[in-house]
């Protein structure tokens, strides 16, 4: 969904969020997660996902920090793909 919609997703409670696979989350003890898209040449090519065993673990500051990290990672991907072997 993050890739499809090219937007940040913040799941506050995995057991009550219809967007997640509840069984998979329970198996790994995931209670909340933050997912940020990675872009390359106007396309979303991946995501960065962080998760926590606590519900509502991520706030707006966490979203900002992870979004900035995604921009740096995307720039690094772009730079590395532009280099000649």
N, C-alpha and C positions, 0 to 999 in steps of 0.2 A: 504494500500500500504506500509506503514511503517513496519507493521508486516510481510507482505509477503516478502518484499525485505530486511528486517532487516537493514535499514539505515535511517539516519536522513533526514527529508523532510523539506524544507523551502519554504513556499508559500509566495511570496512577494506581490501578488495582487490577492486576491480570486476571483474577478470579471473577471479576464482574465487568470485564471489557469485551464486547462482542467481536472486536478486531483480532483477538489473539486465540491461539490454540491452548486452551486451559490445561489439557492433559500434559502437553509438552512443558508448559510453565511449571506445573506442579512437580514434574519429574526432576527438574533442575533447581527447584526452590525459588523461582523467579516470581516476585510480587509486583514489581514495577519496572518500567523500562523507558528509555529515551532513545529514539531512532532519528538520525540526521542524514539527509541525502549527501552523496558525494557526486560532484559534477565534473564533466569533462566535455569541452566543446559543445555547450548548450544541451548536453544530455545528462541524465542521472545514470551513473554507471555502477553505483554501489551505495552502501550505507555504513555508517558507524553506529553501533548499538552498544549501549551500556545498560546494565540491569542491576537490580538490588533485591535482596531478600525482604526489604521493608516496603510497605505500601507508601505511596506518595513521596518517594525518596528524592525526586528531581523537581527543581523549581525553575523560575525564569533565568536565574543566574547560571544554573547548570546548562540550560538550553543555549544561552548565549556563548558560554565557554566551549561547549561541544560544537556549536555551529562555526565558531572561529577556527577551531581545530580542523574541522572538515574543510574549510576554505584553504588552510595551509596544506593539508594533505592533497586536496584536489590540484593546487598549484604545483606541488611536487610531482604528482603523477603527470601532469601536463608537461612539465619541464623534462622529466625523464623520458617520456615518449617522443619528445622532439629531438633528442640527441641521436646522432649517428653512431652505430656500433664501431 
